[in-house]
Amino acid sequence: MSVLPCYNLKLRQADRVLTNYYDDALRDSGITVAQFSILRALTYLQQPSQKALQDVLVLQQTTLTRNLKPLIRDGYVSTMPSPEDKRVTLVSLTASGKALFKTAKRRWDQVQRRVEEHLGPDLTRQLLALSDSVLELRK
């Protein structure tokens, strides 16, 4: 009898390896890859609501809040109530957050290239396609 692999375990193992790889590269920037992802999303989204940011990053509210706190504390991210609805919190990069993103992005770009080189073009495309397919399971 063969043991069936656990898809969740395999994906979590791969995620841990990639996360550690990116975290190591970003360590000198003083942020984690999770925080970098927030900075990157804010660069493109400009000033989303916290809920919109949570949805784009596929994070629970508590996880997003935990990752935002040090970025806000250190002055990289600011929050403010929406002028249209004071119950909605808008999130944006500060000038120092934009500078941090620019610096960290150079390191992130290097890791991206190393991952692409290691996987090769076919596996890189498959990784992206697989990730998109898994995201379709989201409710």
N, CA, C and O atoms as CSV, one atom per row, in Angstrom:
chain,resi,resn,atom,element,x,y,z
A,1,MET,N,N,0.839,-1.177,0.000
A,1,MET,CA,C,0.000,0.000,0.000
A,1,MET,C,C,0.884,1.240,0.000
A,1,MET,O,O,1.803,1.349,0.811
A,2,SER,N,N,0.612,2.162,-0.896
A,2,SER,CA,C,1.397,3.390,-0.948
A,2,SER,C,C,0.688,4.490,-0.157
A,2,SER,O,O,-0.539,4.532,-0.069
A,3,VAL,N,N,1.483,5.354,0.399
A,3,VAL,CA,C,0.949,6.467,1.182
A,3,VAL,C,C,0.712,7.636,0.234
A,3,VAL,O,O,1.607,8.039,-0.508
A,4,LEU,N,N,-0.498,8.174,0.269
A,4,LEU,CA,C,-0.807,9.328,-0.559
A,4,LEU,C,C,-0.110,10.567,-0.019
A,4,LEU,O,O,-0.095,10.788,1.192
A,5,PRO,N,N,0.467,11.375,-0.897
A,5,PRO,CA,C,1.100,12.608,-0.411
A,5,PRO,C,C,0.025,13.600,0.046
A,5,PRO,O,O,-1.098,13.593,-0.458
A,6,CYS,N,N,0.381,14.430,0.986
A,6,CYS,CA,C,-0.515,15.496,1.433
A,6,CYS,C,C,-0.149,16.749,0.643
A,6,CYS,O,O,0.938,17.301,0.809
A,7,TYR,N,N,-1.055,17.189,-0.208
A,7,TYR,CA,C,-0.782,18.357,-1.064
A,7,TYR,C,C,-0.507,19.593,-0.218
A,7,TYR,O,O,0.376,20.389,-0.536
A,8,ASN,N,N,-1.259,19.745,0.849
A,8,ASN,CA,C,-1.075,20.901,1.715
A,8,ASN,C,C,0.326,20.901,2.330
A,8,ASN,O,O,1.001,21.930,2.345
A,9,LEU,N,N,0.756,19.747,2.833
A,9,LEU,CA,C,2.085,19.659,3.441
A,9,LEU,C,C,3.171,20.002,2.420
A,9,LEU,O,O,4.081,20.775,2.716
A,10,LYS,N,N,3.075,19.431,1.230
A,10,LYS,CA,C,4.096,19.689,0.207
A,10,LYS,C,C,4.152,21.172,-0.159
A,10,LYS,O,O,5.235,21.737,-0.309
A,11,LEU,N,N,2.986,21.798,-0.302
A,11,LEU,CA,C,2.967,23.230,-0.632
A,11,LEU,C,C,3.515,24.067,0.523
A,11,LEU,O,O,4.234,25.041,0.298
A,12,ARG,N,N,3.178,23.692,1.756
A,12,ARG,CA,C,3.678,24.438,2.918
A,12,ARG,C,C,5.192,24.276,3.053
A,12,ARG,O,O,5.885,25.229,3.409
A,13,GLN,N,N,5.703,23.094,2.775
A,13,GLN,CA,C,7.157,22.886,2.820
A,13,GLN,C,C,7.849,23.767,1.778
A,13,GLN,O,O,8.836,24.439,2.078
A,14,ALA,N,N,7.321,23.757,0.559
A,14,ALA,CA,C,7.897,24.580,-0.507
A,14,ALA,C,C,7.787,26.063,-0.149
A,14,ALA,O,O,8.712,26.837,-0.395
A,15,ASP,N,N,6.660,26.449,0.427
A,15,ASP,CA,C,6.467,27.838,0.833
A,15,ASP,C,C,7.494,28.243,1.884
A,15,ASP,O,O,8.047,29.340,1.816
A,16,ARG,N,N,7.753,27.376,2.848
A,16,ARG,CA,C,8.736,27.697,3.894
A,16,ARG,C,C,10.126,27.893,3.300
A,16,ARG,O,O,10.853,28.803,3.697
A,17,VAL,N,N,10.494,27.039,2.349
A,17,VAL,CA,C,11.805,27.168,1.719
A,17,VAL,C,C,11.895,28.501,0.961
A,17,VAL,O,O,12.872,29.234,1.105
A,18,LEU,N,N,10.883,28.804,0.165
A,18,LEU,CA,C,10.895,30.065,-0.584
A,18,LEU,C,C,10.863,31.268,0.351
A,18,LEU,O,O,11.592,32.237,0.137
A,19,THR,N,N,10.033,31.217,1.376
A,19,THR,CA,C,9.937,32.321,2.326
A,19,THR,C,C,11.287,32.570,2.994
A,19,THR,O,O,11.726,33.716,3.101
A,20,ASN,N,N,11.941,31.512,3.441
A,20,ASN,CA,C,13.263,31.665,4.062
A,20,ASN,C,C,14.281,32.237,3.082
A,20,ASN,O,O,15.126,33.050,3.457
A,21,TYR,N,N,14.196,31.814,1.841
A,21,TYR,CA,C,15.113,32.287,0.801
A,21,TYR,C,C,14.950,33.799,0.597
A,21,TYR,O,O,15.934,34.537,0.540
A,22,TYR,N,N,13.699,34.245,0.488
A,22,TYR,CA,C,13.428,35.674,0.315
A,22,TYR,C,C,13.747,36.449,1.594
A,22,TYR,O,O,14.331,37.531,1.530
A,23,ASP,N,N,13.370,35.907,2.753
A,23,ASP,CA,C,13.655,36.586,4.021
A,23,ASP,C,C,15.153,36.800,4.206
A,23,ASP,O,O,15.576,37.868,4.650
A,24,ASP,N,N,15.955,35.797,3.872
A,24,ASP,CA,C,17.409,35.935,3.985
A,24,ASP,C,C,17.913,37.084,3.119
A,24,ASP,O,O,18.768,37.860,3.546
A,25,ALA,N,N,17.390,37.190,1.922
A,25,ALA,CA,C,17.832,38.248,1.008
A,25,ALA,C,C,17.382,39.631,1.477
A,25,ALA,O,O,18.080,40.621,1.256
A,26,LEU,N,N,16.232,39.698,2.116
A,26,LEU,CA,C,15.683,40.991,2.545
A,26,LEU,C,C,16.115,41.395,3.951
A,26,LEU,O,O,15.833,42.512,4.385
A,27,ARG,N,N,16.785,40.513,4.657
A,27,ARG,CA,C,17.136,40.756,6.062
A,27,ARG,C,C,17.836,42.097,6.273
A,27,ARG,O,O,17.514,42.810,7.224
A,28,ASP,N,N,18.781,42.453,5.410
A,28,ASP,CA,C,19.503,43.721,5.554
A,28,ASP,C,C,18.590,44.940,5.376
A,28,ASP,O,O,18.910,46.039,5.828
A,29,SER,N,N,17.463,44.727,4.719
A,29,SER,CA,C,16.493,45.818,4.553
A,29,SER,C,C,15.649,46.011,5.811
A,29,SER,O,O,14.978,47.030,5.969
A,30,GLY,N,N,15.691,45.027,6.698
A,30,GLY,CA,C,14.952,45.125,7.944
A,30,GLY,C,C,13.496,44.717,7.856
A,30,GLY,O,O,12.711,44.995,8.763
A,31,ILE,N,N,13.129,44.053,6.755
A,31,ILE,CA,C,11.743,43.598,6.590
A,31,ILE,C,C,11.721,42.147,6.148
A,31,ILE,O,O,12.715,41.600,5.669
A,32,THR,N,N,10.563,41.547,6.324
A,32,THR,CA,C,10.354,40.170,5.872
A,32,THR,C,C,9.725,40.205,4.483
A,32,THR,O,O,9.297,41.258,4.010
A,33,VAL,N,N,9.675,39.059,3.845
A,33,VAL,CA,C,9.042,38.994,2.532
A,33,VAL,C,C,7.540,39.278,2.643
A,33,VAL,O,O,6.939,39.803,1.706
A,34,ALA,N,N,6.936,38.934,3.779
A,34,ALA,CA,C,5.516,39.264,3.977
A,34,ALA,C,C,5.321,40.771,4.009
A,34,ALA,O,O,4.370,41.289,3.423
A,35,GLN,N,N,6.214,41.474,4.688
A,35,GLN,CA,C,6.131,42.931,4.727
A,35,GLN,C,C,6.470,43.527,3.364
A,35,GLN,O,O,5.858,44.511,2.947
A,36,PHE,N,N,7.440,42.937,2.669
A,36,PHE,CA,C,7.761,43.394,1.317
A,36,PHE,C,C,6.535,43.269,0.416
A,36,PHE,O,O,6.264,44.157,-0.392
A,37,SER,N,N,5.796,42.173,0.553
A,37,SER,CA,C,4.597,41.974,-0.265
A,37,SER,C,C,3.577,43.083,-0.026
A,37,SER,O,O,2.894,43.519,-0.952
A,38,ILE,N,N,3.481,43.533,1.214
A,38,ILE,CA,C,2.575,44.648,1.520
A,38,ILE,C,C,3.069,45.917,0.835
A,38,ILE,O,O,2.287,46.623,0.197
A,39,LEU,N,N,4.361,46.211,0.962
A,39,LEU,CA,C,4.917,47.400,0.313
A,39,LEU,C,C,4.721,47.343,-1.193
A,39,LEU,O,O,4.389,48.348,-1.822
A,40,ARG,N,N,4.926,46.174,-1.764
A,40,ARG,CA,C,4.773,45.995,-3.208
A,40,ARG,C,C,3.321,46.217,-3.627
A,40,ARG,O,O,3.051,46.899,-4.617
A,41,ALA,N,N,2.391,45.640,-2.871
A,41,ALA,CA,C,0.977,45.818,-3.190
A,41,ALA,C,C,0.587,47.290,-3.076
A,41,ALA,O,O,-0.150,47.804,-3.917
A,42,LEU,N,N,1.073,47.964,-2.048
A,42,LEU,CA,C,0.738,49.383,-1.871
A,42,LEU,C,C,1.350,50.243,-2.971
A,42,LEU,O,O,0.789,51.278,-3.332
A,43,THR,N,N,2.484,49.830,-3.500
A,43,THR,CA,C,3.099,50.561,-4.613
A,43,THR,C,C,2.169,50.566,-5.821
A,43,THR,O,O,2.031,51.582,-6.502
A,44,TYR,N,N,1.543,49.443,-6.081
A,44,TYR,CA,C,0.675,49.324,-7.251
A,44,TYR,C,C,-0.760,49.775,-6.985
A,44,TYR,O,O,-1.418,50.305,-7.880
A,45,LEU,N,N,-1.245,49.568,-5.766
A,45,LEU,CA,C,-2.635,49.900,-5.455
A,45,LEU,C,C,-2.800,51.346,-5.005
A,45,LEU,O,O,-3.922,51.850,-4.949
A,46,GLN,N,N,-1.712,52.013,-4.688
A,46,GLN,CA,C,-1.684,53.396,-4.218
A,46,GLN,C,C,-2.250,53.543,-2.809
A,46,GLN,O,O,-1.479,53.572,-1.850
A,47,GLN,N,N,-3.566,53.637,-2.653
A,47,GLN,CA,C,-4.166,53.856,-1.329
A,47,GLN,C,C,-5.429,53.005,-1.180
A,47,GLN,O,O,-6.542,53.530,-1.158
A,48,PRO,N,N,-5.244,51.688,-1.078
A,48,PRO,CA,C,-6.411,50.812,-0.953
A,48,PRO,C,C,-6.975,50.841,0.467
A,48,PRO,O,O,-6.332,51.313,1.405
A,49,SER,N,N,-8.170,50.331,0.592
A,49,SER,CA,C,-8.694,50.098,1.943
A,49,SER,C,C,-7.934,48.910,2.522
A,49,SER,O,O,-7.349,48.107,1.796
A,50,GLN,N,N,-7.959,48.822,3.839
A,50,GLN,CA,C,-7.295,47.688,4.487
A,50,GLN,C,C,-7.950,46.389,4.019
A,50,GLN,O,O,-7.264,45.383,3.838
A,51,LYS,N,N,-9.252,46.399,3.824
A,51,LYS,CA,C,-9.975,45.205,3.356
A,51,LYS,C,C,-9.527,44.826,1.942
A,51,LYS,O,O,-9.311,43.648,1.658
A,52,ALA,N,N,-9.386,45.815,1.054
A,52,ALA,CA,C,-8.934,45.538,-0.313
A,52,ALA,C,C,-7.517,44.966,-0.309
A,52,ALA,O,O,-7.212,44.040,-1.061
A,53,LEU,N,N,-6.661,45.520,0.535
A,53,LEU,CA,C,-5.288,45.020,0.649
A,53,LEU,C,C,-5.292,43.582,1.158
A,53,LEU,O,O,-4.555,42.733,0.657
A,54,GLN,N,N,-6.109,43.325,2.134
A,54,GLN,CA,C,-6.262,41.976,2.690
A,54,GLN,C,C,-6.695,41.001,1.597
A,54,GLN,O,O,-6.167,39.892,1.513
A,55,ASP,N,N,-7.643,41.403,0.768
A,55,ASP,CA,C,-8.140,40.533,-0.303
A,55,ASP,C,C,-7.071,40.265,-1.365
A,55,ASP,O,O,-6.925,39.133,-1.826
A,56,VAL,N,N,-6.325,41.300,-1.754
A,56,VAL,CA,C,-5.283,41.141,-2.771
A,56,VAL,C,C,-4.180,40.206,-2.284
A,56,VAL,O,O,-3.666,39.383,-3.043
A,57,LEU,N,N,-3.827,40.343,-1.014
A,57,LEU,CA,C,-2.744,39.529,-0.456
A,57,LEU,C,C,-3.217,38.162,0.046
A,57,LEU,O,O,-2.404,37.327,0.442
A,58,VAL,N,N,-4.529,37.940,0.027
A,58,VAL,CA,C,-5.141,36.702,0.510
A,58,VAL,C,C,-4.680,36.428,1.953
A,58,VAL,O,O,-4.144,35.368,2.275
A,59,LEU,N,N,-4.917,37.430,2.791
A,59,LEU,CA,C,-4.548,37.343,4.201
A,59,LEU,C,C,-5.769,37.539,5.075
A,59,LEU,O,O,-6.714,38.234,4.702
A,60,GLN,N,N,-5.738,36.924,6.229
A,60,GLN,CA,C,-6.765,37.204,7.220
A,60,GLN,C,C,-6.468,38.570,7.827
A,60,GLN,O,O,-5.327,39.033,7.814
A,61,GLN,N,N,-7.497,39.201,8.352
A,61,GLN,CA,C,-7.348,40.540,8.910
A,61,GLN,C,C,-6.278,40.583,10.002
A,61,GLN,O,O,-5.471,41.511,10.045
A,62,THR,N,N,-6.270,39.592,10.873
A,62,THR,CA,C,-5.297,39.593,11.972
A,62,THR,C,C,-3.866,39.463,11.454
A,62,THR,O,O,-2.952,40.080,12.002
A,63,THR,N,N,-3.663,38.671,10.407
A,63,THR,CA,C,-2.324,38.505,9.832
A,63,THR,C,C,-1.863,39.792,9.173
A,63,THR,O,O,-0.710,40.195,9.328
A,64,LEU,N,N,-2.764,40.444,8.433
A,64,LEU,CA,C,-2.408,41.714,7.810
A,64,LEU,C,C,-2.072,42.748,8.878
A,64,LEU,O,O,-1.075,43.461,8.761
A,65,THR,N,N,-2.894,42.833,9.912
A,65,THR,CA,C,-2.656,43.791,10.990
A,65,THR,C,C,-1.307,43.547,11.653
A,65,THR,O,O,-0.566,44.492,11.922
A,66,ARG,N,N,-0.987,42.281,11.918
A,66,ARG,CA,C,0.289,41.928,12.550
A,66,ARG,C,C,1.474,42.362,11.676
A,66,ARG,O,O,2.491,42.819,12.199
A,67,ASN,N,N,1.351,42.220,10.354
A,67,ASN,CA,C,2.439,42.604,9.457
A,67,ASN,C,C,2.485,44.109,9.206
A,67,ASN,O,O,3.546,44.654,8.903
A,68,LEU,N,N,1.349,44.778,9.328
A,68,LEU,CA,C,1.312,46.232,9.141
A,68,LEU,C,C,1.893,46.985,10.335
A,68,LEU,O,O,2.529,48.025,10.162
A,69,LYS,N,N,1.681,46.475,11.527
A,69,LYS,CA,C,2.076,47.202,12.751
A,69,LYS,C,C,3.519,47.705,12.726
A,69,LYS,O,O,3.743,48.891,12.966
A,70,PRO,N,N,4.520,46.838,12.442
A,70,PRO,CA,C,5.893,47.363,12.441
A,70,PRO,C,C,6.143,48.351,11.292
A,70,PRO,O,O,6.958,49.263,11.431
A,71,LEU,N,N,5.459,48.179,10.178
A,71,LEU,CA,C,5.623,49.103,9.052
A,71,LEU,C,C,5.051,50.477,9.393
A,71,LEU,O,O,5.607,51.506,9.008
A,72,ILE,N,N,3.946,50.481,10.113
A,72,ILE,CA,C,3.347,51.747,10.563
A,72,ILE,C,C,4.232,52.359,11.647
A,72,ILE,O,O,4.549,53.547,11.592
A,73,ARG,N,N,4.629,51.557,12.628
A,73,ARG,CA,C,5.476,52.022,13.730
A,73,ARG,C,C,6.764,52.668,13.219
A,73,ARG,O,O,7.199,53.696,13.739
A,74,ASP,N,N,7.373,52.058,12.193
A,74,ASP,CA,C,8.642,52.545,11.667
A,74,ASP,C,C,8.475,53.644,10.622
A,74,ASP,O,O,9.459,54.130,10.065
A,75,GLY,N,N,7.233,54.036,10.355
A,75,GLY,CA,C,6.976,55.163,9.467
A,75,GLY,C,C,6.996,54.855,7.984
A,75,GLY,O,O,7.119,55.769,7.169
A,76,TYR,N,N,6.877,53.581,7.613
A,76,TYR,CA,C,6.881,53.199,6.201
A,76,TYR,C,C,5.481,53.193,5.588
A,76,TYR,O,O,5.315,53.345,4.378
A,77,VAL,N,N,4.499,53.019,6.434
A,77,VAL,CA,C,3.105,52.932,5.998
A,77,VAL,C,C,2.275,53.848,6.885
A,77,VAL,O,O,2.538,53.979,8.081
A,78,SER,N,N,1.278,54.475,6.291
A,78,SER,CA,C,0.353,55.279,7.085
A,78,SER,C,C,-1.072,54.802,6.829
A,78,SER,O,O,-1.379,54.236,5.780
A,79,THR,N,N,-1.911,55.039,7.790
A,79,THR,CA,C,-3.328,54.705,7.656
A,79,THR,C,C,-4.144,55.948,7.968
A,79,THR,O,O,-3.714,56.824,8.719
A,80,MET,N,N,-5.319,56.005,7.380
A,80,MET,CA,C,-6.235,57.106,7.646
A,80,MET,C,C,-7.648,56.655,7.334
A,80,MET,O,O,-7.842,55.760,6.511
A,81,PRO,N,N,-8.633,57.254,7.972
A,81,PRO,CA,C,-10.009,56.897,7.642
A,81,PRO,C,C,-10.359,57.419,6.244
A,81,PRO,O,O,-9.884,58.475,5.826
A,82,SER,N,N,-11.176,56.677,5.550
A,82,SER,CA,C,-11.632,57.097,4.232
A,82,SER,C,C,-12.492,58.350,4.375
A,82,SER,O,O,-13.321,58.423,5.282
A,83,PRO,N,N,-12.311,59.335,3.494
A,83,PRO,CA,C,-13.157,60.525,3.557
A,83,PRO,C,C,-14.634,60.205,3.288
A,83,PRO,O,O,-15.522,60.903,3.776
A,84,GLU,N,N,-14.888,59.152,2.513
A,84,GLU,CA,C,-16.258,58.770,2.180
A,84,GLU,C,C,-16.948,57.983,3.287
A,84,GLU,O,O,-18.159,58.091,3.480
A,85,ASP,N,N,-16.156,57.184,4.018
A,85,ASP,CA,C,-16.726,56.330,5.069
A,85,ASP,C,C,-15.686,56.169,6.168
A,85,ASP,O,O,-14.712,55.435,5.999
A,86,LYS,N,N,-15.880,56.828,7.260
A,86,LYS,CA,C,-14.897,56.839,8.355
A,86,LYS,C,C,-14.656,55.455,8.953
A,86,LYS,O,O,-13.667,55.258,9.660
A,87,ARG,N,N,-15.537,54.494,8.684
A,87,ARG,CA,C,-15.342,53.127,9.177
A,87,ARG,C,C,-14.300,52.374,8.367
A,87,ARG,O,O,-13.797,51.344,8.816
A,88,VAL,N,N,-13.966,52.874,7.173
A,88,VAL,CA,C,-13.012,52.231,6.273
A,88,VAL,C,C,-11.636,52.858,6.473
A,88,VAL,O,O,-11.486,54.079,6.459
A,89,THR,N,N,-10.633,51.995,6.660
A,89,THR,CA,C,-9.252,52.460,6.838
A,89,THR,C,C,-8.502,52.350,5.514
A,89,THR,O,O,-8.466,51.286,4.897
A,90,LEU,N,N,-7.907,53.457,5.088
A,90,LEU,CA,C,-7.079,53.468,3.885
A,90,LEU,C,C,-5.616,53.313,4.289
A,90,LEU,O,O,-5.193,53.804,5.336
A,91,VAL,N,N,-4.860,52.630,3.454
A,91,VAL,CA,C,-3.463,52.321,3.745
A,91,VAL,C,C,-2.608,52.844,2.597
A,91,VAL,O,O,-2.958,52.671,1.430
A,92,SER,N,N,-1.494,53.481,2.926
A,92,SER,CA,C,-0.611,53.979,1.858
A,92,SER,C,C,0.837,53.994,2.323
A,92,SER,O,O,1.128,53.952,3.518
A,93,LEU,N,N,1.732,54.055,1.352
A,93,LEU,CA,C,3.162,54.159,1.641
A,93,LEU,C,C,3.515,55.608,1.953
A,93,LEU,O,O,2.974,56.534,1.349
A,94,THR,N,N,4.416,55.788,2.890
A,94,THR,CA,C,4.986,57.108,3.138
A,94,THR,C,C,6.178,57.274,2.203
A,94,THR,O,O,6.530,56.350,1.470
A,95,ALA,N,N,6.794,58.441,2.229
A,95,ALA,CA,C,7.989,58.662,1.409
A,95,ALA,C,C,9.092,57.679,1.805
A,95,ALA,O,O,9.776,57.132,0.940
A,96,SER,N,N,9.265,57.454,3.106
A,96,SER,CA,C,10.306,56.502,3.523
A,96,SER,C,C,9.919,55.068,3.160
A,96,SER,O,O,10.795,54.235,2.928
A,97,GLY,N,N,8.623,54.771,3.110
A,97,GLY,CA,C,8.168,53.455,2.675
A,97,GLY,C,C,8.467,53.223,1.204
A,97,GLY,O,O,8.845,52.121,0.804
A,98,LYS,N,N,8.297,54.265,0.402
A,98,LYS,CA,C,8.622,54.162,-1.030
A,98,LYS,C,C,10.112,53.934,-1.222
A,98,LYS,O,O,10.526,53.140,-2.066
A,99,ALA,N,N,10.923,54.646,-0.423
A,99,ALA,CA,C,12.384,54.468,-0.512
A,99,ALA,C,C,12.786,53.065,-0.070
A,99,ALA,O,O,13.637,52.435,-0.698
A,100,LEU,N,N,12.173,52.571,1.015
A,100,LEU,CA,C,12.463,51.209,1.478
A,100,LEU,C,C,12.080,50.194,0.416
A,100,LEU,O,O,12.829,49.252,0.156
A,101,PHE,N,N,10.927,50.377,-0.195
A,101,PHE,CA,C,10.504,49.446,-1.237
A,101,PHE,C,C,11.515,49.428,-2.381
A,101,PHE,O,O,11.889,48.363,-2.873
A,102,LYS,N,N,11.947,50.597,-2.792
A,102,LYS,CA,C,12.902,50.685,-3.904
A,102,LYS,C,C,14.197,49.940,-3.573
A,102,LYS,O,O,14.729,49.216,-4.415
A,103,THR,N,N,14.702,50.114,-2.356
A,103,THR,CA,C,15.916,49.416,-1.925
A,103,THR,C,C,15.681,47.905,-1.833
A,103,THR,O,O,16.466,47.113,-2.355
A,104,ALA,N,N,14.600,47.520,-1.169
A,104,ALA,CA,C,14.306,46.094,-0.979
A,104,ALA,C,C,14.007,45.409,-2.314
A,104,ALA,O,O,14.305,44.227,-2.486
A,105,LYS,N,N,13.425,46.140,-3.248
A,105,LYS,CA,C,13.070,45.546,-4.539
A,105,LYS,C,C,14.307,45.077,-5.301
A,105,LYS,O,O,14.244,44.086,-6.029
A,106,ARG,N,N,15.410,45.765,-5.146
A,106,ARG,CA,C,16.646,45.317,-5.815
A,106,ARG,C,C,17.045,43.933,-5.311
A,106,ARG,O,O,17.438,43.075,-6.100
A,107,ARG,N,N,16.945,43.713,-4.001
A,107,ARG,CA,C,17.265,42.401,-3.430
A,107,ARG,C,C,16.228,41.359,-3.858
A,107,ARG,O,O,16.572,40.221,-4.178
A,108,TRP,N,N,14.954,41.765,-3.860
A,108,TRP,CA,C,13.874,40.878,-4.273
A,108,TRP,C,C,14.073,40.463,-5.732
A,108,TRP,O,O,13.887,39.296,-6.076
A,109,ASP,N,N,14.449,41.412,-6.586
A,109,ASP,CA,C,14.694,41.108,-8.003
A,109,ASP,C,C,15.796,40.060,-8.157
A,109,ASP,O,O,15.700,39.172,-9.003
A,110,GLN,N,N,16.837,40.168,-7.337
A,110,GLN,CA,C,17.938,39.197,-7.393
A,110,GLN,C,C,17.437,37.792,-7.033
A,110,GLN,O,O,17.788,36.811,-7.688
A,111,VAL,N,N,16.621,37.713,-5.991
A,111,VAL,CA,C,16.083,36.409,-5.584
A,111,VAL,C,C,15.160,35.866,-6.665
A,111,VAL,O,O,15.197,34.675,-6.976
A,112,GLN,N,N,14.344,36.722,-7.229
A,112,GLN,CA,C,13.450,36.287,-8.312
A,112,GLN,C,C,14.260,35.648,-9.438
A,112,GLN,O,O,13.918,34.575,-9.936
A,113,ARG,N,N,15.335,36.325,-9.829
A,113,ARG,CA,C,16.172,35.788,-10.913
A,113,ARG,C,C,16.787,34.443,-10.521
A,113,ARG,O,O,16.848,33.525,-11.339
A,114,ARG,N,N,17.247,34.324,-9.258
A,114,ARG,CA,C,17.853,33.054,-8.825
A,114,ARG,C,C,16.830,31.926,-8.808
A,114,ARG,O,O,17.141,30.798,-9.192
A,115,VAL,N,N,15.626,32.219,-8.371
A,115,VAL,CA,C,14.569,31.200,-8.372
A,115,VAL,C,C,14.251,30.797,-9.811
A,115,VAL,O,O,14.131,29.609,-10.111
A,116,GLU,N,N,14.115,31.774,-10.695
A,116,GLU,CA,C,13.840,31.474,-12.108
A,116,GLU,C,C,14.962,30.648,-12.719
A,116,GLU,O,O,14.705,29.711,-13.475
A,117,GLU,N,N,16.205,30.991,-12.397
A,117,GLU,CA,C,17.340,30.233,-12.927
A,117,GLU,C,C,17.327,28.796,-12.403
A,117,GLU,O,O,17.596,27.854,-13.148
A,118,HIS,N,N,17.016,28.637,-11.123
A,118,HIS,CA,C,16.980,27.293,-10.537
A,118,HIS,C,C,15.861,26.452,-11.138
A,118,HIS,O,O,16.074,25.287,-11.475
A,119,LEU,N,N,14.682,27.029,-11.275
A,119,LEU,CA,C,13.535,26.272,-11.794
A,119,LEU,C,C,13.571,26.126,-13.305
A,119,LEU,O,O,13.109,25.121,-13.845
A,120,GLY,N,N,14.109,27.113,-13.984
A,120,GLY,CA,C,14.065,27.128,-15.447
A,120,GLY,C,C,12.722,27.673,-15.908
A,120,GLY,O,O,11.783,27.776,-15.119
A,121,PRO,N,N,12.634,28.019,-17.183
A,121,PRO,CA,C,11.416,28.675,-17.681
A,121,PRO,C,C,10.157,27.802,-17.611
A,121,PRO,O,O,9.075,28.305,-17.309
A,122,ASP,N,N,10.288,26.516,-17.885
A,122,ASP,CA,C,9.102,25.652,-17.876
A,122,ASP,C,C,8.529,25.497,-16.469
A,122,ASP,O,O,7.326,25.668,-16.269
A,123,LEU,N,N,9.378,25.177,-15.496
A,123,LEU,CA,C,8.889,25.017,-14.122
A,123,LEU,C,C,8.411,26.350,-13.535
A,123,LEU,O,O,7.479,26.375,-12.732
A,124,THR,N,N,9.043,27.448,-13.933
A,124,THR,CA,C,8.583,28.761,-13.464
A,124,THR,C,C,7.157,29.016,-13.945
A,124,THR,O,O,6.307,29.453,-13.169
A,125,ARG,N,N,6.897,28.744,-15.219
A,125,ARG,CA,C,5.531,28.912,-15.752
A,125,ARG,C,C,4.563,27.958,-15.055
A,125,ARG,O,O,3.436,28.336,-14.737
A,126,GLN,N,N,5.001,26.730,-14.820
A,126,GLN,CA,C,4.149,25.754,-14.130
A,126,GLN,C,C,3.852,26.190,-12.694
A,126,GLN,O,O,2.729,26.033,-12.215
A,127,LEU,N,N,4.850,26.731,-12.016
A,127,LEU,CA,C,4.657,27.218,-10.644
A,127,LEU,C,C,3.587,28.310,-10.610
A,127,LEU,O,O,2.705,28.298,-9.752
A,128,LEU,N,N,3.673,29.244,-11.542
A,128,LEU,CA,C,2.678,30.324,-11.592
A,128,LEU,C,C,1.298,29.789,-11.936
A,128,LEU,O,O,0.303,30.205,-11.342
A,129,ALA,N,N,1.233,28.872,-12.886
A,129,ALA,CA,C,-0.056,28.287,-13.267
A,129,ALA,C,C,-0.647,27.474,-12.116
A,129,ALA,O,O,-1.846,27.553,-11.845
A,130,LEU,N,N,0.188,26.701,-11.447
A,130,LEU,CA,C,-0.269,25.918,-10.298
A,130,LEU,C,C,-0.778,26.842,-9.194
A,130,LEU,O,O,-1.836,26.599,-8.613
A,131,SER,N,N,-0.036,27.882,-8.914
A,131,SER,CA,C,-0.455,28.837,-7.874
A,131,SER,C,C,-1.802,29.457,-8.219
A,131,SER,O,O,-2.671,29.577,-7.356
A,132,ASP,N,N,-1.978,29.852,-9.476
A,132,ASP,CA,C,-3.270,30.429,-9.904
A,132,ASP,C,C,-4.396,29.407,-9.749
A,132,ASP,O,O,-5.496,29.752,-9.318
A,133,SER,N,N,-4.122,28.163,-10.096
A,133,SER,CA,C,-5.142,27.124,-9.959
A,133,SER,C,C,-5.507,26.895,-8.500
A,133,SER,O,O,-6.685,26.743,-8.176
A,134,VAL,N,N,-4.532,26.868,-7.631
A,134,VAL,CA,C,-4.810,26.687,-6.210
A,134,VAL,C,C,-5.622,27.871,-5.671
A,134,VAL,O,O,-6.525,27.688,-4.855
A,135,LEU,N,N,-5.296,29.090,-6.133
A,135,LEU,CA,C,-6.035,30.272,-5.688
A,135,LEU,C,C,-7.511,30.201,-6.080
A,135,LEU,O,O,-8.356,30.818,-5.431
A,136,GLU,N,N,-7.816,29.467,-7.116
A,136,GLU,CA,C,-9.220,29.316,-7.526
A,136,GLU,C,C,-10.038,28.552,-6.480
A,136,GLU,O,O,-11.268,28.608,-6.501
A,137,LEU,N,N,-9.379,27.847,-5.575
A,137,LEU,CA,C,-10.079,27.143,-4.499
A,137,LEU,C,C,-10.598,28.118,-3.435
A,137,LEU,O,O,-11.423,27.754,-2.597
A,138,ARG,N,N,-10.114,29.332,-3.479
A,138,ARG,CA,C,-10.498,30.353,-2.488
A,138,ARG,C,C,-12.003,30.585,-2.541
A,138,ARG,O,O,-12.610,30.671,-3.608
A,139,LYS,N,N,-12.564,30.681,-1.376
A,139,LYS,CA,C,-14.021,30.897,-1.279
A,139,LYS,C,C,-14.358,32.355,-1.246
A,139,LYS,O,O,-15.532,32.716,-1.166
